[in-house]
């Protein structure tokens, strides 16, 4: 199943976008104003740009290899049991984080995600230096 602008309203309930246990393989976009995205137990390999209004992202049991930029107000992230090899910068607002059973180089938990963000920042700086030389 593929979620497009033509069928997305079937899955929207107020400010929640809910499609789980549906064998969804692709979603084209997520409208602004969505606060909850529950898309677990599908066949997703990627997610589109996430709206800044998102506070809860529940995407466990998919085939994701990475996550898009995460909104600054995100409070809950559960991306357990995917194929994720790296995570973007994690928002300071996070209160709950589950990222187990992925292909990450180190374990990222709620009590060490700030160190993860420091590593991401250092990688960005190194990339900029490399570009200039």
N, C-alpha and C positions, 0 to 999 in steps of 0.2 A: 504494500500500500504506500502511496505517495501523498503527502499532505501539501496542498497547493492553496492559492488564494480562493479557489473556487469551492473547496470543501472544508476549509479550516474552521468555518463557523460551526460545523457539526461537533467540534471538539472544544469550543470555548464556552465556559460557564462563568459569567461575570468577568472577573479579571484573571481567571484561571484557564490555562490551556492544558487539557487532560487527554492524553492518549497513551494508555499503557496496555500491554498484552494484546497488541493489535498487528504485529508483524510489519510495522511501519519501517520502510527502508530510507525514506528521505522526507525532509520537511523544507519547504522553500524559504519561508520567512516566519517571523514571530511578530505580531503587531505590537506597537507601542501601547503601554497601559497594562500589559500582562504582568502580573505579580508572581504567579506560580506557574512553573512548567514541570509537569509530571509526565515524563516520557519513558519510563522504565519498562523493561521486558519487551524490547523491540529489536530491530535489526539495523539501527542507525549507525552509520560510519562517521558522520559529522553532524554538527549543529550549525544553523545559520547565525547571523549576528543576533546577539541577545539584546532585548530592550533594556534601557537604563532603569526601568520601573521594576525589573525582576528582583524579588527578594528570596525566592526559593527555587532551586534547580535540583530535581530528582531525576537522574538519568542513568541509574545503575542497570546492569544486565543488558548492555548493548554491545556494539562493536566499534565504539568511538576510539580513535587513535590520538585525538587531542581535543581540547576545548577552546572555543573562541574567547575573545576578551570578556572578562567577567564584570558585570556592573558593580559600581562602587558600593551600592546598598545591599548587595547579596548577603543574606543572613544564614542560609542553609544550603549546603552543597553535598550531594551524595552521588558520587560517580564510581562507586564500587563495581568491580567485575566488568571492566572494559578492556581495551587494548591500549590505553593511554600511555604514551612514552614520555611526555613532559606536560607540565601544567603552566598556564600563564600566571601572572602576578595574581595573588589571591587578595580579595578585598579585606581591609582592616575590620569591616563590619561583621565578618563571619563569626557565628556563634556555634555552629555545628558543621563538622567536616568529616566526610567518609570517603576515602580514596583507596581503599584496600583492593587487592587482587587486580592490579594493573601491571604495566611494564615500566614502572617508574624506577629511576636509578636509586632512589632512597625513599623511605617511608615518610609521608607527609601527613601530619595530624594537627589537630587544633592547637596543640601546645608547641609546635615547631614551625608553623607556616610562615612566621615572620622571618625566620632564618632562610626559608625557601625564597621569599621575596627579595632578600638581600642578595642571594645568589643570582636571581634573575636580573637584578639591577646591575650587578658586576658583569654578567655576560653581555648586557646591552652596551655598557661602557667599552668593554673589550672589542665588540663588533665595530663600534664607532671609531675606535683607535685603528683597527685593522683597515677600515675603509680609507682613512686618511694617509696611510703609509703605502 
